[in-house]
Amino acid sequence: MREPDEPSEPVDVPLVPASVSLPEITLKAVVLSILLAAVLAGANAYLGLFAGMTVSASIPAAVVSMAVLRLFRESNILENNIVQTAASSGEALAAGVIFTIPGLVLIGYWTSFDYWQTFTVSLVGGVLGVLFTIPLRRALIIHARLRFPEGVATAEVLKIGATSGGHAGRRVRLLLSASALGGGLKFAEGGLKLWSESLEGALEFGRATFYGGLNLSPALVAVGYIIGLNTALVVFLGGAIGWLVLLPLYQALVEAPAGVTGVAAAKVVWSGQIRYIGIGAMLVGGVWTLIQVRGPILNSLQQLVSLYAARRDSPDGSALLRTERDAGVVWLIGLTAASLIPMLFLYRHLLDYSVFAGAGLTVLMVVTAFLFSAVAGYMAGLVGSSSNPVSGVTIATIMLAALLLLVILGREHPAGPAAALLVGAVVCCAAAMGGDNLQDLKTGHLVGATPWKQQVMQVIGVATGAVVIVPVLSLLQAKYGIGVATAEHPHSLSAPQATLMANLAKGVFGGSLPWHLVGIGMALGVVIVALDQRQARRQAQLRFPVLAVALGMYLPLKLSAAIMFGGLLAEYVRRGRPAAESSTDDRGLLCAAGLVTGEAMVGILLALPIALSSVWPSLAGDPFQLFADPPLGGWPGLVALSLVGLFLVRAAQAKGGAENVHATHTAI
């Protein structure tokens, strides 16, 4: 691993020089930023609850911004950069929220999503993520010279848009066409009920069950295309280990569930046993990430005093170039302190006004939020946002918080699991923001943006996401259900990370956590880490990041199968691309992003009739459905999914459509 003091690339020269000052935070840019941040936060909330991972919004937001702002007489690349900065902050916050907050409903602490508590936790976590990456910008982007691949890709898209006006309009038309296709297919499946959401089956050999399935969601195929074959393959490998190896072994050697067979038996064993092995593997992933980055992060922290010497010598910032002016230290300290106050009161309220417990959780929250924001930022710079270890570090945080509360309050306190989850929620939001923020700041560094203006827009994006996330979660819960499938919601959104966090917090306090299964998962995680390090020493292209494998073990196999299909499409496009072609025209990526956004938006809109049924009772149930049970099952959906794959490949291979397909999802 390259150390931060070993730059390997020439010094970056910004497109807009520091001596040139262009409008950045304008009214039209702010309005467009808020609209895009709201839409993308809602879309990523749906996707994260459904698939267990989220996708980067920077490039789609940049493309939409270029097309919209071009309608005005005066617009420039720095305005477009401001828009994508705020929009991507909204979608990154959604990842932190949906990975944790639904756990409060799953453990029974809430029956529905509390608006003000969720808003407070989301806002505080997101703002801390922005603030904690301010001092890290110089350390990681300028001094360490990390790659930040998604930030570089977004900068290239912005540069192309600034020099080739017609391309932006064509890209937006492609984005809208893909959104219409994704949304239309979601309406056909979820609204009209023309086909079921998946194809599933199982083979039984004695007591062992071998399960197979494929979800028929275009969004999942698009996710696989976006993240590429390597990550999609590793996620699918984790699913195969869990469903096709560990599950039948458990049934054959330990016990098989009574009263159920086939697919139902496989799901019972997976949800009740195999998932805890995934928890153990994820815990190892979080710890291993900390071990990997301990040296670089310490070096970065040691540089902070010298990095701010110019600010101390020149309080007005005149000694710094425009392109090097971050938000001031006073703002950094003041907003950090202000962010801690509402959380201190919230923790005290939850824990019977225990000052000691509330203060202890607040200190743990701020320390781990800073540490894990730095870890997420460093990993994003080193290998991209695909390795943002949000799940792993949040598991570690929840376990630390739970153990602290066990010592202070004992095992019987009813709010203990909820308090631990709320600490984890703040840290998860901060970590999700950490990787995204530094990618955006890298983009700004390359195009010549003013850092403090980007940081202001990151806060605006966070605030927008915090405002819209609760209504979105409430609609999704009412329409689809979240977590374990029930008779009312047989095809609920699996919310894998939130379910994991809820089981962990509840299990630690209730003493019901199956530590033997967690231990097996930890041992398996160590083996995966060793295998991945062997691949690294061989400089092999195929790597086995432990968090991706663990996520596959924790996802329903039918989801990872659809993601794998998308990864195979991406590899097919990559191999068919001439080596000399440009890698900055992202038609395939935009098409995939459109499929995700369209399906997610229609998925949310289909939940509106339930929300309005109290006023108009005729809207109760599924007012659009043509069939109670799809007459042909999932087979029409399989045909539709095949056509989606063909559309995606054709879009990527169209003239001017070459691209460098790489991982641009934000969190696992």
TACORLIN-V141410 format. One record per backbone hydrogen bond with DSSP energy under -0.5 kcal/mol. NH is the residue of the N-H (numbers start at 1). CO is the residue of the C=O. E is the energy in kcal/mol with one decimal. If there is no record, write none. Layout:
BEGIN
nh=NH co=CO e=E
nh=NH co=CO e=E
END
This chain:
BEGIN
nh=6 co=3 e=-1.5
nh=14 co=12 e=-0.6
nh=15 co=446 e=-1.8
nh=16 co=447 e=-1.4
nh=17 co=15 e=-0.7
nh=20 co=17 e=-1.6
nh=22 co=20 e=-0.6
nh=26 co=24 e=-1.3
nh=30 co=26 e=-2.5
nh=31 co=27 e=-2.5
nh=32 co=28 e=-2.1
nh=33 co=29 e=-2.2
nh=34 co=30 e=-2.4
nh=35 co=31 e=-2.1
nh=36 co=32 e=-2.5
nh=37 co=33 e=-2.7
nh=38 co=34 e=-2.2
nh=39 co=35 e=-2.2
nh=40 co=36 e=-2.8
nh=41 co=37 e=-2.0
nh=42 co=38 e=-2.0
nh=43 co=39 e=-2.3
nh=44 co=40 e=-2.4
nh=45 co=41 e=-1.9
nh=46 co=42 e=-2.0
nh=47 co=43 e=-2.4
nh=48 co=44 e=-2.9
nh=49 co=45 e=-2.0
nh=50 co=46 e=-1.9
nh=51 co=47 e=-3.7
nh=52 co=47 e=-0.5
nh=52 co=48 e=-1.6
nh=53 co=47 e=-0.5
nh=54 co=667 e=-0.9
nh=56 co=664 e=-2.5
nh=61 co=57 e=-2.5
nh=62 co=58 e=-2.5
nh=63 co=59 e=-2.4
nh=64 co=60 e=-2.5
nh=65 co=61 e=-2.6
nh=66 co=62 e=-2.4
nh=67 co=63 e=-2.0
nh=68 co=64 e=-2.6
nh=69 co=65 e=-2.9
nh=70 co=66 e=-1.1
nh=71 co=68 e=-1.7
nh=72 co=69 e=-1.4
nh=75 co=73 e=-0.5
nh=80 co=76 e=-1.8
nh=81 co=77 e=-2.1
nh=82 co=78 e=-1.9
nh=83 co=79 e=-2.1
nh=84 co=80 e=-2.2
nh=85 co=81 e=-1.9
nh=86 co=82 e=-2.1
nh=87 co=83 e=-2.6
nh=88 co=84 e=-2.2
nh=89 co=85 e=-1.3
nh=90 co=86 e=-1.7
nh=91 co=87 e=-1.6
nh=92 co=88 e=-2.2
nh=93 co=89 e=-2.2
nh=94 co=90 e=-1.4
nh=95 co=91 e=-1.1
nh=96 co=92 e=-1.4
nh=97 co=93 e=-2.1
nh=98 co=94 e=-2.8
nh=99 co=95 e=-1.5
nh=100 co=97 e=-1.5
nh=101 co=97 e=-2.2
nh=103 co=100 e=-2.0
nh=104 co=101 e=-2.0
nh=105 co=101 e=-0.5
nh=105 co=102 e=-0.8
nh=106 co=102 e=-2.2
nh=107 co=103 e=-2.1
nh=108 co=105 e=-1.0
nh=109 co=104 e=-1.2
nh=110 co=104 e=-2.0
nh=114 co=112 e=-0.5
nh=115 co=113 e=-0.5
nh=118 co=114 e=-2.1
nh=119 co=115 e=-2.9
nh=120 co=116 e=-2.5
nh=121 co=117 e=-2.6
nh=122 co=118 e=-2.7
nh=123 co=119 e=-2.8
nh=124 co=120 e=-2.8
nh=125 co=121 e=-2.6
nh=126 co=122 e=-2.6
nh=127 co=123 e=-2.8
nh=128 co=124 e=-2.6
nh=129 co=125 e=-2.0
nh=130 co=126 e=-1.9
nh=131 co=127 e=-3.0
nh=132 co=128 e=-2.9
nh=133 co=129 e=-0.8
nh=133 co=130 e=-0.5
nh=134 co=130 e=-0.6
nh=134 co=131 e=-1.1
nh=135 co=131 e=-0.7
nh=137 co=133 e=-0.9
nh=137 co=134 e=-1.0
nh=138 co=134 e=-0.5
nh=139 co=135 e=-0.7
nh=140 co=136 e=-2.7
nh=141 co=137 e=-2.6
nh=142 co=137 e=-0.9
nh=142 co=138 e=-0.7
nh=143 co=138 e=-2.9
nh=144 co=139 e=-1.7
nh=146 co=140 e=-2.0
nh=147 co=381 e=-1.0
nh=148 co=381 e=-2.2
nh=152 co=148 e=-2.1
nh=153 co=149 e=-2.4
nh=154 co=150 e=-2.4
nh=155 co=151 e=-2.0
nh=156 co=152 e=-2.1
nh=157 co=153 e=-2.0
nh=158 co=154 e=-2.4
nh=159 co=155 e=-2.4
nh=160 co=156 e=-2.4
nh=161 co=157 e=-2.4
nh=162 co=158 e=-1.7
nh=163 co=159 e=-0.8
nh=163 co=160 e=-0.9
nh=164 co=160 e=-1.6
nh=167 co=164 e=-0.9
nh=168 co=164 e=-0.7
nh=168 co=165 e=-0.8
nh=169 co=165 e=-0.8
nh=170 co=166 e=-1.6
nh=171 co=167 e=-2.4
nh=172 co=168 e=-2.3
nh=173 co=169 e=-2.1
nh=174 co=170 e=-2.0
nh=175 co=171 e=-2.7
nh=176 co=172 e=-2.8
nh=177 co=173 e=-2.4
nh=178 co=174 e=-2.6
nh=179 co=175 e=-2.1
nh=180 co=176 e=-2.5
nh=181 co=177 e=-2.2
nh=182 co=178 e=-2.8
nh=183 co=179 e=-2.8
nh=184 co=180 e=-2.7
nh=185 co=181 e=-2.3
nh=186 co=182 e=-1.8
nh=187 co=183 e=-2.2
nh=188 co=184 e=-2.1
nh=189 co=185 e=-2.2
nh=190 co=186 e=-3.4
nh=191 co=186 e=-0.6
nh=191 co=187 e=-1.5
nh=192 co=187 e=-2.8
nh=194 co=188 e=-2.8
nh=196 co=633 e=-1.6
nh=199 co=214 e=-2.2
nh=201 co=212 e=-2.4
nh=203 co=210 e=-2.5
nh=205 co=208 e=-2.6
nh=208 co=205 e=-1.8
nh=210 co=203 e=-3.3
nh=211 co=209 e=-0.6
nh=212 co=201 e=-2.6
nh=214 co=199 e=-2.5
nh=215 co=558 e=-2.3
nh=216 co=197 e=-2.9
nh=218 co=216 e=-0.5
nh=221 co=217 e=-1.4
nh=222 co=218 e=-2.5
nh=223 co=219 e=-2.3
nh=224 co=220 e=-2.3
nh=225 co=221 e=-2.1
nh=226 co=222 e=-2.5
nh=227 co=223 e=-2.6
nh=228 co=224 e=-1.4
nh=231 co=227 e=-0.6
nh=232 co=228 e=-2.1
nh=233 co=229 e=-3.2
nh=234 co=230 e=-2.0
nh=235 co=231 e=-2.5
nh=236 co=232 e=-2.4
nh=237 co=233 e=-2.5
nh=238 co=234 e=-2.2
nh=239 co=235 e=-1.9
nh=240 co=236 e=-2.7
nh=241 co=237 e=-2.5
nh=242 co=238 e=-2.2
nh=243 co=239 e=-3.2
nh=244 co=240 e=-2.0
nh=245 co=240 e=-0.6
nh=245 co=241 e=-0.7
nh=246 co=241 e=-3.1
nh=247 co=242 e=-1.7
nh=249 co=245 e=-1.8
nh=250 co=246 e=-2.7
nh=251 co=247 e=-2.2
nh=252 co=248 e=-2.5
nh=253 co=249 e=-2.8
nh=254 co=250 e=-2.5
nh=255 co=250 e=-1.3
nh=260 co=257 e=-0.5
nh=264 co=261 e=-0.9
nh=265 co=261 e=-0.9
nh=266 co=262 e=-2.1
nh=267 co=263 e=-2.2
nh=268 co=264 e=-2.0
nh=269 co=265 e=-2.1
nh=270 co=266 e=-2.4
nh=271 co=267 e=-2.5
nh=272 co=268 e=-2.0
nh=273 co=269 e=-2.2
nh=274 co=269 e=-1.6
nh=275 co=270 e=-2.0
nh=276 co=273 e=-1.2
nh=277 co=273 e=-0.7
nh=277 co=274 e=-0.9
nh=278 co=274 e=-1.3
nh=279 co=275 e=-1.6
nh=280 co=276 e=-1.8
nh=281 co=277 e=-2.0
nh=282 co=278 e=-2.4
nh=283 co=279 e=-2.4
nh=284 co=280 e=-1.9
nh=285 co=281 e=-1.9
nh=286 co=282 e=-2.2
nh=287 co=283 e=-2.2
nh=288 co=284 e=-2.9
nh=289 co=285 e=-2.0
nh=290 co=286 e=-1.7
nh=291 co=287 e=-2.2
nh=292 co=288 e=-2.5
nh=293 co=289 e=-1.8
nh=294 co=290 e=-0.8
nh=294 co=291 e=-0.7
nh=297 co=293 e=-2.5
nh=298 co=294 e=-2.2
nh=299 co=295 e=-2.5
nh=300 co=296 e=-2.3
nh=301 co=297 e=-2.5
nh=302 co=298 e=-2.2
nh=303 co=299 e=-1.0
nh=304 co=300 e=-0.5
nh=304 co=301 e=-1.1
nh=307 co=303 e=-2.3
nh=308 co=304 e=-1.4
nh=309 co=306 e=-1.4
nh=312 co=308 e=-1.7
nh=313 co=309 e=-2.4
nh=314 co=310 e=-1.8
nh=317 co=314 e=-2.5
nh=320 co=317 e=-1.7
nh=324 co=321 e=-2.0
nh=325 co=322 e=-1.2
nh=326 co=324 e=-0.9
nh=332 co=328 e=-2.2
nh=333 co=329 e=-2.8
nh=334 co=330 e=-2.8
nh=335 co=331 e=-2.6
nh=336 co=332 e=-1.6
nh=337 co=333 e=-2.4
nh=338 co=334 e=-2.5
nh=339 co=335 e=-2.0
nh=340 co=336 e=-1.1
nh=340 co=337 e=-0.5
nh=341 co=337 e=-1.0
nh=342 co=338 e=-0.7
nh=343 co=339 e=-0.7
nh=344 co=340 e=-2.4
nh=345 co=341 e=-2.0
nh=346 co=342 e=-2.2
nh=347 co=343 e=-2.8
nh=348 co=344 e=-2.2
nh=349 co=345 e=-2.4
nh=350 co=346 e=-2.2
nh=351 co=347 e=-1.9
nh=352 co=349 e=-0.9
nh=353 co=348 e=-3.5
nh=354 co=348 e=-0.5
nh=354 co=351 e=-1.1
nh=355 co=353 e=-0.9
nh=358 co=354 e=-2.6
nh=359 co=355 e=-2.8
nh=360 co=356 e=-2.4
nh=361 co=357 e=-2.4
nh=362 co=358 e=-2.0
nh=363 co=359 e=-2.5
nh=364 co=360 e=-2.4
nh=365 co=361 e=-2.6
nh=366 co=362 e=-2.4
nh=367 co=363 e=-2.3
nh=368 co=364 e=-2.4
nh=369 co=365 e=-2.3
nh=370 co=366 e=-2.0
nh=371 co=367 e=-2.5
nh=372 co=368 e=-2.9
nh=373 co=369 e=-1.9
nh=374 co=370 e=-2.1
nh=375 co=371 e=-2.2
nh=376 co=372 e=-2.7
nh=377 co=373 e=-2.5
nh=378 co=374 e=-2.6
nh=379 co=375 e=-2.7
nh=380 co=376 e=-2.3
nh=381 co=377 e=-1.9
nh=382 co=378 e=-2.1
nh=383 co=379 e=-2.5
nh=384 co=379 e=-0.7
nh=384 co=380 e=-1.0
nh=387 co=384 e=-1.8
nh=388 co=385 e=-1.9
nh=389 co=387 e=-0.7
nh=390 co=388 e=-1.7
nh=393 co=389 e=-2.3
nh=394 co=390 e=-2.1
nh=395 co=391 e=-2.3
nh=396 co=392 e=-1.9
nh=397 co=393 e=-2.1
nh=398 co=394 e=-2.8
nh=399 co=395 e=-2.3
nh=400 co=396 e=-2.2
nh=401 co=397 e=-2.9
nh=402 co=398 e=-2.8
nh=403 co=399 e=-2.4
nh=404 co=400 e=-2.4
nh=405 co=401 e=-2.4
nh=406 co=402 e=-2.3
nh=407 co=403 e=-1.9
nh=408 co=404 e=-2.1
nh=409 co=405 e=-3.3
nh=410 co=405 e=-0.9
nh=410 co=406 e=-0.9
nh=413 co=410 e=-0.7
nh=416 co=413 e=-1.3
nh=419 co=415 e=-2.7
nh=420 co=416 e=-2.3
nh=421 co=417 e=-2.2
nh=422 co=418 e=-2.2
nh=423 co=419 e=-2.0
nh=424 co=420 e=-2.3
nh=425 co=421 e=-2.3
nh=426 co=422 e=-1.9
nh=427 co=423 e=-2.1
nh=428 co=424 e=-2.7
nh=429 co=425 e=-2.4
nh=430 co=426 e=-2.4
nh=431 co=427 e=-2.8
nh=432 co=428 e=-2.6
nh=433 co=429 e=-2.2
nh=434 co=430 e=-2.0
nh=435 co=431 e=-1.5
nh=436 co=432 e=-1.3
nh=437 co=433 e=-3.4
nh=438 co=434 e=-1.7
nh=439 co=435 e=-1.5
nh=440 co=436 e=-2.2
nh=441 co=437 e=-2.6
nh=442 co=438 e=-2.0
nh=443 co=439 e=-2.1
nh=444 co=440 e=-2.6
nh=445 co=441 e=-2.4
nh=446 co=442 e=-1.8
nh=447 co=443 e=-2.0
nh=448 co=444 e=-1.7
nh=449 co=444 e=-2.8
nh=451 co=449 e=-0.6
nh=452 co=325 e=-2.2
nh=453 co=450 e=-0.8
nh=454 co=450 e=-1.7
nh=455 co=451 e=-2.4
nh=456 co=452 e=-1.8
nh=457 co=453 e=-1.9
nh=458 co=454 e=-2.1
nh=459 co=455 e=-1.6
nh=460 co=456 e=-1.8
nh=461 co=457 e=-2.5
nh=462 co=458 e=-2.2
nh=463 co=459 e=-2.7
nh=464 co=460 e=-2.3
nh=465 co=461 e=-2.4
nh=466 co=462 e=-2.6
nh=467 co=463 e=-1.7
nh=468 co=464 e=-1.9
nh=469 co=465 e=-1.8
nh=470 co=466 e=-0.5
nh=472 co=468 e=-1.7
nh=473 co=469 e=-2.5
nh=474 co=470 e=-2.7
nh=475 co=471 e=-2.3
nh=476 co=472 e=-2.5
nh=477 co=473 e=-2.4
nh=478 co=474 e=-2.2
nh=479 co=475 e=-2.4
nh=480 co=476 e=-2.5
nh=481 co=476 e=-1.2
nh=483 co=493 e=-3.2
nh=486 co=489 e=-1.6
nh=492 co=489 e=-0.9
nh=493 co=481 e=-2.4
nh=495 co=49 e=-3.4
nh=499 co=495 e=-2.7
nh=500 co=496 e=-2.2
nh=501 co=497 e=-2.8
nh=502 co=498 e=-2.4
nh=503 co=499 e=-2.6
nh=504 co=500 e=-2.3
nh=505 co=501 e=-2.7
nh=506 co=502 e=-2.6
nh=507 co=503 e=-2.4
nh=508 co=504 e=-2.3
nh=509 co=505 e=-1.6
nh=510 co=506 e=-2.7
nh=511 co=507 e=-1.1
nh=512 co=507 e=-0.8
nh=513 co=507 e=-1.2
nh=515 co=513 e=-1.9
nh=517 co=514 e=-0.9
nh=518 co=514 e=-2.0
nh=519 co=515 e=-2.9
nh=520 co=516 e=-1.8
nh=521 co=517 e=-2.3
nh=522 co=518 e=-2.3
nh=523 co=519 e=-2.5
nh=524 co=520 e=-2.6
nh=525 co=521 e=-2.5
nh=526 co=522 e=-2.2
nh=527 co=523 e=-1.9
nh=528 co=524 e=-2.3
nh=529 co=525 e=-2.5
nh=530 co=526 e=-2.4
nh=531 co=527 e=-2.4
nh=532 co=528 e=-2.7
nh=533 co=529 e=-2.6
nh=534 co=530 e=-2.0
nh=535 co=531 e=-2.1
nh=536 co=532 e=-2.1
nh=537 co=533 e=-2.4
nh=538 co=534 e=-1.7
nh=539 co=536 e=-1.2
nh=540 co=535 e=-2.7
nh=543 co=541 e=-0.6
nh=548 co=545 e=-0.5
nh=549 co=545 e=-1.9
nh=550 co=546 e=-2.8
nh=551 co=547 e=-2.3
nh=552 co=548 e=-1.9
nh=553 co=549 e=-1.7
nh=554 co=550 e=-1.4
nh=555 co=551 e=-1.4
nh=559 co=556 e=-1.3
nh=560 co=556 e=-1.5
nh=561 co=557 e=-2.1
nh=562 co=558 e=-1.3
nh=563 co=559 e=-2.1
nh=564 co=560 e=-2.1
nh=565 co=561 e=-1.8
nh=566 co=562 e=-1.7
nh=567 co=563 e=-2.1
nh=568 co=564 e=-2.3
nh=569 co=565 e=-1.8
nh=570 co=566 e=-2.1
nh=571 co=567 e=-2.0
nh=572 co=568 e=-2.2
nh=573 co=569 e=-2.3
nh=574 co=570 e=-2.4
nh=575 co=571 e=-2.5
nh=576 co=572 e=-1.4
nh=577 co=574 e=-1.1
nh=581 co=578 e=-1.6
nh=585 co=658 e=-0.8
nh=586 co=584 e=-0.8
nh=587 co=585 e=-0.8
nh=588 co=657 e=-0.5
nh=590 co=586 e=-2.7
nh=591 co=587 e=-2.6
nh=592 co=588 e=-2.4
nh=593 co=589 e=-2.5
nh=594 co=590 e=-2.4
nh=595 co=591 e=-2.1
nh=596 co=592 e=-2.1
nh=597 co=593 e=-2.6
nh=598 co=594 e=-2.9
nh=599 co=595 e=-2.1
nh=600 co=596 e=-2.4
nh=601 co=597 e=-2.7
nh=602 co=598 e=-2.2
nh=603 co=599 e=-2.4
nh=604 co=600 e=-1.9
nh=605 co=601 e=-2.5
nh=606 co=602 e=-2.5
nh=607 co=604 e=-1.3
nh=608 co=605 e=-1.4
nh=610 co=607 e=-0.6
nh=611 co=607 e=-1.4
nh=612 co=608 e=-2.1
nh=613 co=609 e=-0.8
nh=613 co=610 e=-0.7
nh=615 co=612 e=-1.3
nh=616 co=612 e=-2.8
nh=617 co=615 e=-0.5
nh=619 co=616 e=-2.4
nh=620 co=617 e=-1.9
nh=623 co=621 e=-0.6
nh=625 co=622 e=-1.2
nh=626 co=192 e=-2.6
nh=627 co=192 e=-0.9
nh=633 co=630 e=-1.4
nh=635 co=632 e=-1.5
nh=638 co=634 e=-1.6
nh=639 co=635 e=-1.8
nh=640 co=636 e=-2.4
nh=641 co=637 e=-2.6
nh=642 co=638 e=-2.0
nh=643 co=639 e=-2.0
nh=644 co=640 e=-2.0
nh=645 co=641 e=-2.2
nh=646 co=642 e=-2.0
nh=647 co=643 e=-2.6
nh=648 co=644 e=-2.6
nh=649 co=645 e=-2.3
nh=650 co=646 e=-2.7
nh=651 co=647 e=-2.3
nh=652 co=648 e=-2.1
nh=653 co=649 e=-2.1
nh=654 co=650 e=-0.7
nh=654 co=651 e=-0.7
nh=657 co=654 e=-2.5
nh=660 co=583 e=-0.9
nh=661 co=659 e=-0.9
nh=662 co=660 e=-0.5
nh=666 co=54 e=-0.9
nh=667 co=54 e=-0.6
nh=668 co=388 e=-1.3
END
